[in-house]
Amino acid sequence: MEFREGEIVQGKIVSISDKEISIDIGFKSEGTVARDEFANMVDVKIGDDVEVFLDRVEDQTGQLSLSKRKADFMKTWERIQNIFENAEITTGNIQRRIKGGFVVSVMGVEAFLPGSQIDVHPVRDFDALVGRDMEFRIVKLNDVRKNIVVSRKVIIEEGLKGVREKILSELQVGDVMEGTAKNITDFGVFVDLGGVDGLLHITDLSWGRVSHPSEVVQLDQKLTVKVLDYDRDRQRISVGLKQLQTHPWDGVDEKYPVGAKVRGKVVSIARYGAFVELEKGLEGLVHISEMSWTQHVKHPSAMLSVGDEIDVVILNIDKEGRKISLGMKQVDPDPWENLELKYAPGSRHTGKVRDLVPFGAFVELEDGIDGLVHISDLSWTKRVRHPGEILQKGEEVVIIVLGFDRNERRIALGLKQAQSNPWDEFESLYSVGAQTTGKVVRVMDKGVIVELPREVEGFVPASQLKRLTKGGKQSVSVGEEIALEVIEFDRENKKIILAAQAPEGGDAEDELDAETREQYIVGSDEAPKSDAGASDSPTETA
C-alpha cells in the first residue's frame, strides 16, 4: 500500500496511554495521536477504527506523524465546501465582536460576518447578538487560506423578495401605507413598508419647521404614510407624513381673525423683524416697526430671542400669498393716544437729554417718549454750530412743547422758549449808536464775531475794523476786548452789526458798503460757510 502525506487514511487503535493513542495504519511502524485531539475519550477504546491525517511518513525522529484534529477539520471543510457550492443554509453561533463585524463558529470553523450582512435593517445593539445561534449563507470561501464569509441578510432578502415584488407591482401614488421607522438621517427617515423602503424626506414630516427628523419620529416608531412618488425604474419610493394631516392654512381666517390676540413662539429673527409660529406650519411676521409704540428698535434681537413665547395681535392675513402680519405693540394700548393732552403745545416739562445729533437734541420726557429740540431752538443769543455747545447727554433740562404730531409720533420742543426772549430788552440796550465793548470769539476773513454784555453775539465786518489796523494789517485776536458802536440792529433776524472804535476815539469810518449790508443786515448766510459750514452771524438761524 502506498502512503502519501497530506491525505486522510484509515487506522485502528492499538493502545491507549495517559497522553497518547497509538494507531496502526498498516505502515511498518505505528503512529501516535495526542489524547486531546479526540473530542470524547469516553467512547474511545482499543480496536476502534479511526480516520487520521497523515502529516508526515517520518518526522525528525523517524516516527510516523498522524493527526486526528486535521482529519476532522478536512472532513468539516469538505462539508462546508459542499454547502457553499450548493448555496445551502447553515447554522452558526456568533462568538464575539471584531472590527467591522463578528466572528461566527460554523461547524467549529471560524467565519466572518460583516456588520452590513446581519440584517436588512440597521442594527442598533450589536452586543445583544453575541452568543446567539442564527442561520447563515456562506457568500465567500477561500480554499487556500481557509477563509469563510457568511451573511444573514441575503437569507432575509430572499424571504422578502416575493413580498417586495407583490408590493411594488400593486403600489400606486396616493396609497396610504403602514410602516416602521428603520433609519433616521439628517435629511429624512427610511420607512420599512413591509419589505420595501420608502424615504420620508424632512420637508414631508410636518407642516411646521423641523431642524432634524428625530424631533418628529423615533426609531421603530409605527407610522402611517402616504405614497408621494414612485420611480419604477429605480424602485425608489417617496412617502409623506404631513400630507395625512390637515393643512394649517385651511380655515386660517376663522381660527385667527384680524384683531385677535394669540400666543406664539419666536422661530426666526431677521433684520427687518421676527417670525412667530402660531402652530405647526403657520407662521407670521412681526415687522420691526410693529414691536414697540415708544422704543426706537434698531434690530429685533434687542427685544426678542429665538424660542421666546410672546403675545401678538393678528394685523392682516394674505391667504393667497400665505402671509400673516403680526403686531407686538398692539397687545398694549397706544400710549400716544393719551399723550396729546399731557404734552400740549406751550406746556412746560423737565426731561433728560438722550442723544445729540447735528440738527438738535433728543430729550426723553418719560420712558420711551422722546421729543426733539431743533438746533435753532437752543439759544436766543448764540449762533449754535452743534448742540454739544449747549447741552450734554444725561443732562436734565426744562423745555417747552412747541408742537405735537400724533400721526407722525413727533414732539417738537424748545429750550430757549423756556426762558424769556431777551431781544425785547436788547432793542433798547443795543440801539443804533450805542457804545459798548465786546470780546472777540472768532476771527474770519470777512470780519469777527464778538461776545457782547448779556451773552449776545454781534458781528463786526472787516470794513469796520480799519480803526484797529497796524501797517495795513488787521490786529485783533481771539479773546481781545475792543470798543464798539452799534451801527445796525435787526430784531426780526436777531442780528447786531457793530463797528470798532479806535482806542483814542476819532472820526467814524465810512458806512457799510452795499455788499456787506446785504450780507449781514438782512441775515445772509454767506459768512457761516467760510467757517467749516457753521453759522457765524451774530445769533442763531431762525
Legacy VTK file of the C-alpha trace (Angstrom):
# vtk DataFile Version 3.0
C-alpha trace
ASCII
DATASET POLYDATA
POINTS 542 float
0.000 0.000 0.000
1.296 3.440 -0.931
1.149 6.107 1.736
1.045 9.813 0.713
1.478 12.700 3.068
-1.434 15.193 3.345
-4.188 12.606 2.976
-6.725 11.034 5.298
-6.050 7.360 5.981
-7.893 4.580 7.863
-6.330 3.226 11.051
-7.045 1.090 14.109
-6.438 1.970 17.749
-3.909 -0.472 19.200
-3.126 1.081 22.561
-4.210 3.958 24.842
-1.948 5.647 27.369
-2.350 8.683 29.614
-1.004 11.029 26.941
-1.181 9.277 23.603
-3.157 6.893 21.499
-1.277 4.504 19.171
-2.819 3.876 15.766
-1.889 1.237 13.176
-2.458 2.386 9.581
-0.662 -0.649 8.029
2.677 1.087 7.857
5.898 -0.514 9.057
5.538 1.380 12.308
2.644 2.688 14.328
1.803 6.369 14.719
0.630 8.269 17.786
-2.031 10.959 18.341
-2.383 13.104 21.461
-5.414 12.228 23.591
-6.700 15.870 23.471
-7.307 15.526 19.708
-10.229 13.234 20.487
-13.320 15.205 21.431
-14.859 12.457 23.600
-12.450 9.979 25.146
-15.266 8.128 26.917
-16.262 6.426 23.701
-12.699 5.668 22.534
-11.421 2.064 23.011
-8.782 -0.282 21.624
-9.766 -1.856 18.336
-11.850 1.134 17.125
-11.430 2.191 13.530
-10.470 5.845 13.160
-9.641 8.237 10.319
-6.468 10.247 10.755
-4.461 12.714 8.740
-1.067 11.539 7.517
1.037 14.525 8.325
4.483 13.012 7.679
5.657 9.490 6.911
8.743 10.081 9.031
9.252 13.018 11.360
12.623 14.167 12.768
12.779 11.104 14.974
11.821 8.776 12.155
8.335 8.200 13.542
5.029 8.227 11.649
3.267 11.629 12.256
-0.556 11.455 12.435
-3.291 13.994 13.367
-6.883 13.298 14.326
-7.685 17.046 14.558
-6.525 17.767 10.998
-8.534 14.834 9.691
-11.651 16.166 11.439
-11.022 19.666 10.009
-10.595 18.372 6.472
-13.868 16.433 6.674
-15.615 19.524 8.102
-14.103 21.763 5.427
-15.339 19.363 2.785
-18.885 19.622 4.162
-18.561 23.433 4.231
-17.450 23.400 0.573
-20.493 21.345 -0.364
-22.790 23.771 1.487
-21.194 26.735 -0.314
-21.356 25.136 -3.749
-24.995 24.140 -3.267
-25.934 27.575 -1.752
-27.357 25.807 1.282
-28.233 27.456 4.582
-26.159 26.531 7.629
-26.335 27.347 11.314
-23.642 29.208 13.201
-23.029 30.707 16.611
-21.980 34.359 16.929
-18.829 34.172 19.064
-17.584 37.746 19.511
-17.423 41.242 18.035
-14.435 42.344 15.989
-13.727 45.379 13.843
-16.291 45.536 11.058
-18.461 42.647 12.243
-18.482 39.351 14.150
-16.692 36.008 14.391
-19.149 33.147 13.796
-18.489 29.468 14.521
-19.730 27.301 11.630
-19.252 23.590 12.399
-16.393 24.578 14.668
-14.689 26.667 11.955
-14.429 30.427 12.427
-16.148 32.579 9.788
-16.505 36.340 9.378
-19.915 38.036 9.477
-19.702 41.670 8.246
-21.842 44.185 10.146
-23.631 45.123 6.914
-24.715 41.483 6.400
-26.548 41.000 9.698
-29.959 42.367 8.760
-31.828 44.409 6.182
-32.458 46.965 8.936
-29.724 48.859 10.782
-28.665 47.048 13.941
-28.620 49.319 16.995
-27.457 46.844 19.679
-24.608 44.700 18.326
-23.637 43.309 21.727
-27.068 41.702 22.118
-26.254 39.374 19.191
-23.184 37.757 20.777
-23.875 34.137 21.785
-26.919 33.720 19.568
-27.383 30.872 17.055
-28.557 32.071 13.635
-28.951 30.799 10.113
-26.398 31.975 7.573
-25.455 31.553 3.982
-21.801 31.210 3.003
-21.209 34.025 0.492
-17.435 33.707 0.090
-14.960 30.854 0.643
-11.183 30.850 0.133
-9.970 27.244 -0.012
-6.283 28.152 0.150
-6.491 30.485 3.139
-9.433 28.635 4.633
-11.376 31.895 4.999
-15.178 31.990 5.189
-17.565 34.963 4.901
-21.214 34.446 5.859
-24.369 36.551 5.581
-27.733 36.549 7.302
-29.026 39.486 5.269
-29.216 37.534 1.990
-31.496 34.954 3.616
-33.840 37.694 4.862
-33.825 39.429 1.467
-34.696 36.173 -0.287
-37.626 35.742 2.065
-38.790 39.273 1.325
-38.313 39.042 -2.428
-41.770 37.723 -3.116
-43.365 40.210 -0.730
-41.405 43.090 -2.275
-42.388 42.139 -5.810
-46.028 41.963 -4.791
-45.937 45.357 -3.045
-44.121 47.061 -5.929
-46.477 45.623 -8.531
-49.516 46.978 -6.708
-48.042 50.270 -5.443
-49.745 53.487 -6.617
-49.066 57.159 -5.900
-51.550 58.292 -3.287
-51.679 54.954 -1.430
-51.747 55.138 2.356
-49.493 52.515 3.950
-48.338 51.361 7.364
-44.611 51.323 8.042
-41.874 51.363 10.652
-39.075 53.905 11.005
-35.942 51.832 10.379
-33.293 54.532 9.968
-33.069 58.265 10.678
-30.673 60.589 8.845
-30.192 64.350 8.685
-32.272 64.563 5.514
-35.128 62.237 6.431
-36.386 58.858 7.631
-36.271 55.467 5.884
-39.556 53.679 6.462
-39.945 49.908 6.106
-43.217 49.408 4.256
-43.274 45.635 4.788
-40.409 44.542 2.582
-39.637 47.730 0.682
-38.214 51.009 1.935
-39.695 54.440 1.412
-37.935 57.747 2.043
-39.792 60.203 4.238
-37.966 63.470 3.486
-37.543 66.019 6.284
-39.730 68.502 4.377
-42.605 65.994 4.351
-42.539 65.256 8.089
-44.526 68.242 9.312
-46.171 71.426 8.108
-44.021 73.247 10.678
-40.293 73.852 10.877
-38.201 70.718 11.542
-34.485 71.064 12.303
-33.882 67.292 12.474
-36.185 64.325 11.746
-35.631 62.962 15.270
-37.774 65.857 16.540
-40.808 64.186 14.937
-40.023 60.477 14.524
-38.275 57.885 16.705
-36.625 54.624 15.597
-39.014 51.651 15.366
-41.998 54.002 15.547
-45.068 52.821 13.657
-46.099 55.329 11.004
-48.979 55.826 8.606
-47.654 57.487 5.461
-48.853 58.484 2.017
-47.037 57.494 -1.186
-45.998 60.733 -2.901
-43.881 59.366 -5.749
-42.721 56.011 -7.110
-39.858 55.615 -9.584
-40.430 52.117 -11.003
-37.137 52.064 -12.913
-35.037 52.902 -9.871
-37.529 51.365 -7.422
-37.460 54.470 -5.222
-40.476 55.357 -3.136
-41.115 58.782 -1.605
-43.637 58.992 1.212
-45.103 61.817 3.286
-46.396 62.138 6.826
-47.712 65.689 6.854
-49.887 65.014 3.797
-52.225 62.975 6.006
-52.695 65.934 8.345
-54.955 68.957 7.867
-53.166 71.844 6.185
-52.734 74.641 8.761
-53.908 77.277 6.270
-57.313 75.635 5.958
-59.759 77.927 7.786
-56.925 80.172 8.987
-59.081 83.319 8.868
-61.625 81.654 11.132
-59.034 80.428 13.628
-57.073 83.685 13.598
-59.381 86.623 12.834
-57.833 90.059 12.344
-57.537 91.810 15.692
-57.351 88.584 17.705
-54.718 88.301 20.407
-52.801 84.989 20.237
-49.675 83.436 21.705
-46.794 82.141 19.601
-43.135 81.168 19.668
-40.303 83.089 18.002
-38.690 80.696 15.493
-36.506 83.041 13.446
-35.137 86.583 13.591
-34.178 88.757 10.626
-33.012 92.368 10.490
-36.484 93.503 9.436
-38.499 91.543 12.001
-39.223 88.249 13.765
-41.110 85.163 12.574
-43.546 83.789 15.139
-45.002 80.268 14.952
-48.704 80.249 15.838
-48.974 76.485 15.284
-47.046 73.875 13.314
-46.794 75.099 9.731
-48.321 78.503 10.439
-46.035 81.475 10.971
-46.475 85.213 10.939
-44.078 88.159 10.742
-43.773 90.843 13.377
-42.193 93.710 11.464
-39.652 95.755 13.386
-41.976 98.765 13.141
-44.706 96.804 14.971
-42.611 95.893 18.021
-42.905 98.950 20.236
-45.007 102.105 20.486
-42.202 104.078 22.052
-38.802 102.421 21.688
-36.506 103.022 18.723
-35.835 99.353 17.848
-32.665 99.102 15.762
-32.712 95.292 15.487
-35.349 92.736 16.575
-32.724 90.835 18.589
-32.681 93.751 21.015
-36.202 92.746 22.095
-36.577 89.061 21.177
-34.698 85.760 21.107
-35.449 82.530 19.242
-37.603 80.351 21.483
-39.372 83.236 23.253
-43.115 82.792 23.705
-44.902 86.089 23.149
-48.388 87.535 22.742
-49.178 89.088 19.368
-52.169 90.577 17.573
-53.277 89.480 14.080
-52.944 92.571 11.854
-53.542 91.083 8.392
-53.904 87.706 6.631
-52.963 87.215 2.977
-54.348 83.754 2.143
-53.216 83.865 -1.464
-49.646 84.807 -0.559
-49.821 82.781 2.677
-48.558 85.641 4.786
-49.681 86.761 8.223
-48.768 90.163 9.626
-48.492 90.305 13.406
-48.036 93.102 15.900
-46.406 93.111 19.323
-47.077 96.691 20.320
-50.815 96.314 19.610
-51.096 93.973 22.616
-50.927 97.089 24.828
-52.813 100.381 24.378
-51.121 103.034 22.262
-49.613 105.486 24.795
-49.696 108.234 22.181
-53.498 108.262 22.428
-53.230 109.914 25.842
-50.099 111.985 25.305
-51.635 114.791 23.282
-53.259 116.430 26.295
-50.254 115.862 28.529
-47.816 117.389 26.066
-49.950 120.131 24.607
-48.119 122.956 22.807
-46.993 125.594 25.295
-46.750 123.164 28.248
-43.555 123.146 30.299
-41.752 119.905 31.238
-38.480 118.532 32.546
-36.616 115.928 30.520
-33.253 114.234 30.136
-31.014 114.683 27.088
-30.880 111.242 25.483
-28.893 111.932 22.317
-27.179 114.751 20.459
-27.265 114.968 16.656
-26.017 117.666 14.282
-29.515 119.131 13.859
-30.586 119.093 17.503
-31.037 117.137 20.721
-33.442 114.326 21.629
-34.910 114.807 25.083
-36.624 111.915 26.916
-39.824 113.173 28.513
-40.768 109.785 30.009
-39.849 106.172 29.428
-39.883 105.651 25.653
-41.239 109.117 24.813
-38.758 111.497 23.168
-39.031 114.974 21.748
-36.649 116.922 19.519
-35.145 120.298 20.354
-34.057 121.684 16.999
-30.700 123.435 16.943
-32.489 126.712 16.172
-34.449 126.425 19.423
-31.464 126.024 21.726
-30.459 129.648 22.361
-31.856 133.166 21.936
-28.454 134.773 21.692
-25.882 132.356 20.261
-25.277 131.023 16.815
-25.075 127.289 17.778
-22.963 125.191 15.477
-23.565 121.907 17.343
-25.949 121.045 20.206
-22.955 119.885 22.244
-22.032 123.545 22.749
-25.176 123.989 24.864
-26.161 120.527 26.161
-24.625 117.261 27.361
-26.017 113.709 27.289
-27.799 112.835 30.515
-28.370 116.483 31.449
-31.791 117.396 32.833
-33.354 120.375 31.114
-36.570 122.400 31.262
-38.267 122.624 27.885
-41.462 123.950 26.276
-43.596 121.845 23.900
-43.752 123.668 20.552
-45.719 121.095 18.553
-47.320 117.621 18.855
-47.932 115.335 15.835
-49.675 112.114 16.913
-49.730 110.612 13.416
-46.010 111.062 12.893
-45.323 110.460 16.609
-43.206 113.571 16.901
-42.948 116.165 19.619
-41.174 119.449 18.867
-39.514 121.007 21.901
-37.845 124.335 22.616
-35.090 125.021 25.107
-34.794 128.769 24.606
-38.575 129.158 24.835
-38.376 128.110 28.485
-36.613 131.458 29.069
-37.798 134.977 28.346
-36.853 136.483 24.985
-34.029 138.954 25.711
-34.352 140.677 22.339
-37.064 142.938 23.667
-34.502 144.283 26.097
-31.655 144.182 23.533
-33.611 146.587 21.288
-33.098 149.409 23.737
-29.704 148.243 25.056
-28.144 147.948 21.589
-29.898 150.657 19.652
-28.069 152.242 16.723
-25.249 154.468 18.008
-24.981 152.745 21.386
-21.459 152.385 22.700
-20.334 149.043 24.178
-17.448 146.619 24.414
-17.075 143.068 23.186
-14.697 140.135 23.395
-13.519 138.620 20.120
-14.620 134.964 19.972
-13.988 134.189 16.294
-11.903 135.770 13.545
-12.785 135.364 9.858
-11.754 136.901 6.564
-14.923 138.996 6.370
-14.931 140.125 9.979
-15.065 138.975 13.583
-17.705 137.608 15.947
-17.740 139.335 19.333
-19.485 138.471 22.581
-21.325 141.482 23.987
-22.628 142.006 27.511
-25.656 139.783 28.329
-24.068 136.889 26.380
-25.285 138.002 22.986
-23.120 137.860 19.898
-22.537 140.572 17.367
-20.728 140.850 14.085
-18.013 143.372 13.133
-17.401 143.393 9.360
-13.806 143.668 8.177
-14.626 147.092 6.741
-15.441 148.291 10.257
-12.110 147.138 11.705
-9.994 149.730 9.859
-9.503 151.748 13.009
-7.771 148.711 14.549
-5.204 148.128 11.857
-1.458 148.434 12.107
0.639 148.729 8.991
-2.362 147.861 6.872
-2.925 144.538 8.719
-5.794 143.568 10.942
-4.529 143.295 14.505
-7.465 141.879 16.518
-7.205 138.358 18.013
-9.492 135.910 19.834
-10.035 136.894 23.461
-9.269 140.592 22.896
-11.668 143.195 24.305
-12.465 146.008 21.865
-14.592 149.148 21.973
-17.626 149.017 19.707
-20.502 151.046 18.394
-23.809 149.604 17.195
-24.447 150.546 13.593
-27.322 148.144 12.804
-29.921 146.295 14.967
-32.246 143.747 13.334
-34.690 142.366 15.907
-36.559 140.184 13.433
-33.441 138.356 12.254
-31.740 138.732 15.637
-28.601 140.375 14.292
-26.404 143.104 15.726
-23.832 144.780 13.423
-21.079 146.826 15.070
-18.111 148.993 14.178
-14.826 149.022 16.047
-13.752 152.234 17.800
-10.173 153.473 17.768
-8.505 153.261 21.181
-8.350 157.056 21.476
-11.528 157.889 19.567
-11.677 159.640 16.197
-13.957 160.053 13.240
-16.277 157.272 12.268
-15.349 155.259 9.209
-17.431 155.124 6.083
-20.783 153.432 6.401
-21.180 149.753 5.425
-20.765 149.139 1.758
-23.813 147.781 -0.063
-22.464 144.176 -0.276
-21.751 143.915 3.462
-25.102 145.459 4.319
-26.872 142.932 2.114
-24.960 140.022 3.697
-25.256 140.806 7.373
-28.129 143.176 7.986
-30.758 141.014 6.305
-29.349 137.698 7.634
-27.279 136.364 4.718
-25.627 133.020 5.481
-22.511 133.745 3.433
-20.321 134.248 6.482
-21.071 130.861 8.119
-19.933 128.954 5.055
-16.435 130.390 5.451
-16.088 128.599 8.805
-16.430 124.844 8.125
-20.120 125.169 7.387
-21.053 126.624 10.794
-23.043 129.809 11.232
-21.087 132.899 12.299
-23.700 135.626 12.146
-24.403 137.394 15.458
-27.149 134.968 16.538
-28.767 131.679 15.587
-30.559 130.798 12.450
-34.231 131.493 12.759
LINES 1 543
542 0 1 2 3 4 5 6 7 8 9 10 11 12 13 14 15 16 17 18 19 20 21 22 23 24 25 26 27 28 29 30 31 32 33 34 35 36 37 38 39 40 41 42 43 44 45 46 47 48 49 50 51 52 53 54 55 56 57 58 59 60 61 62 63 64 65 66 67 68 69 70 71 72 73 74 75 76 77 78 79 80 81 82 83 84 85 86 87 88 89 90 91 92 93 94 95 96 97 98 99 100 101 102 103 104 105 106 107 108 109 110 111 112 113 114 115 116 117 118 119 120 121 122 123 124 125 126 127 128 129 130 131 132 133 134 135 136 137 138 139 140 141 142 143 144 145 146 147 148 149 150 151 152 153 154 155 156 157 158 159 160 161 162 163 164 165 166 167 168 169 170 171 172 173 174 175 176 177 178 179 180 181 182 183 184 185 186 187 188 189 190 191 192 193 194 195 196 197 198 199 200 201 202 203 204 205 206 207 208 209 210 211 212 213 214 215 216 217 218 219 220 221 222 223 224 225 226 227 228 229 230 231 232 233 234 235 236 237 238 239 240 241 242 243 244 245 246 247 248 249 250 251 252 253 254 255 256 257 258 259 260 261 262 263 264 265 266 267 268 269 270 271 272 273 274 275 276 277 278 279 280 281 282 283 284 285 286 287 288 289 290 291 292 293 294 295 296 297 298 299 300 301 302 303 304 305 306 307 308 309 310 311 312 313 314 315 316 317 318 319 320 321 322 323 324 325 326 327 328 329 330 331 332 333 334 335 336 337 338 339 340 341 342 343 344 345 346 347 348 349 350 351 352 353 354 355 356 357 358 359 360 361 362 363 364 365 366 367 368 369 370 371 372 373 374 375 376 377 378 379 380 381 382 383 384 385 386 387 388 389 390 391 392 393 394 395 396 397 398 399 400 401 402 403 404 405 406 407 408 409 410 411 412 413 414 415 416 417 418 419 420 421 422 423 424 425 426 427 428 429 430 431 432 433 434 435 436 437 438 439 440 441 442 443 444 445 446 447 448 449 450 451 452 453 454 455 456 457 458 459 460 461 462 463 464 465 466 467 468 469 470 471 472 473 474 475 476 477 478 479 480 481 482 483 484 485 486 487 488 489 490 491 492 493 494 495 496 497 498 499 500 501 502 503 504 505 506 507 508 509 510 511 512 513 514 515 516 517 518 519 520 521 522 523 524 525 526 527 528 529 530 531 532 533 534 535 536 537 538 539 540 541
